[in-house]
Amino acid sequence: MAERPIWEQIGTSFIQLYYQQFDTNREQLGALYTDASCLSWEGQQFQGKTSIMEKLMRLPFQKIQHNITSQDHQPAPDNCILSMVVGQLKVDDDPVMGFHQLFVLKNINDKWICSNDIFRLALYNFA
């Protein structure tokens, strides 16, 4: 069996770390962002590690659990990796909800960080 491409290995490892930290101790996520990182959360824009972490720490729930359904990774320009995640999340006692999240990962000083992060719940309005 052929070894997976390096961008898939890095992307998969990053996704595993990201959601493990998000579910257990969101404060640790700060190490994955920089002052140049950008986050779009349900259409709200945040730039910089401080702004992003303030948003993530103020999310209105006590506990969360992510279940990743699928993830895809591609090499991108400037030695970046594009990672797309589809899954479900459970927040406190709320019903399970679908979500989509897109990451652009960049290697800075031999460390992979998230330069761009876009999150959306998979809510559908059929009205």
N, C-alpha and C positions, 0 to 999 in steps of 0.2 A: 504494500500500500504506500502510495506516494505521500511524502510529508506535506502538510498544508503550507501554503505560502506564508511568508513571514508576517504580512499585513493581517492575515486572518488570525494568526497566533497572538499577535500584539492586541488586535481589536477584541478578541475573545477574552483575553486576560484582563484588559481594561474594563470591559463590561462586567465581568464577574466581580472585580474589585469595587467598581462604582456602586453597584446595587447592593452588595454586601455591606458597604459602609453606609449607604443611604438608609438601609433597613435597620442597622444596629446603632450607628453613631454618626449622624449627619455632619457633626463638627469636623470629622476627618476628611470630608470632601474638599475642604479648603486647599489641601495639598495638591489637588488635581486641577486647579484653576490658577491663572496668573492675572496680573493687573490689566492685561490686554484681552482677556477672555470675554466672550459675550454669551448671554443666556436669553432666549426667548421662552417665556413660560406662559402658555395659554395666551399668547399675543402681547404680553408685557415684556418690555425690553430692559435688560440689565447689563451693564458693562463694568468689568473689573471684579477682581476676587472679593473685595469687601461688599460691594453691592449684591453680587450673586449669593454670597453666603448669608447676608442679611435676609434675602428673599427665602432661601432654602430653610433657614432656621425659624422663620416666622410662619411656615406653612401650618395651617390650622388642624393638626391631628397629633395624637399621642403616639400611635404606632402605625407602621406601614409594612406591607410585605409585597415585594415584586415577584412575579412569576414570568420569566422570559419565554415567549412562544417561539420567536425566531430572531436571528440576528444575521446581518449581512455586512461584509467589510470589503472595501475596495482601496487600492492605492490611489492617492490624489496628488496633484501638483505640490511642489515644494516639500517633498518627502513627508506628506501628511497621510493620514488614513481616515477615510469616511466610514462611519459605522452607523447602521440603521437598526433600531431595536423595536420589536413589536411584542407586546405582552399584556398582562393583566396585573392590576394592583388591588390590594385590599387595605382600606384605611379604617382604623378603629372598628366600629361595628357596622359600617356602611356596606352596601352590596359591592361585589367585585366589579371593577370597571376596566375597560381596555385602555391602552395608551400606546403612543408612538413616540420615540425619542431618536433624534439624530445628533451624532457627535462628529466633530472634526478634531482628530487627535494630531498633535504636533510634537516632535522630539526637540526638546530644548535642553542642552547640556546633559545629554544621555538620559533624560527623563521624559516619559510620555505624559503630556498634559492635555487638557481639553481646551482648545482654543474657541470652539463654537459648540453650543448646546441648544437644541430646539426641542421643547416638550409640548405635547398636546394629548389631552384625554381623547379617546375615540368615542365621542358622543355624537349621535346622529339625530338630526331634526328632520323628520319626514312630513312635517306639517305643510 
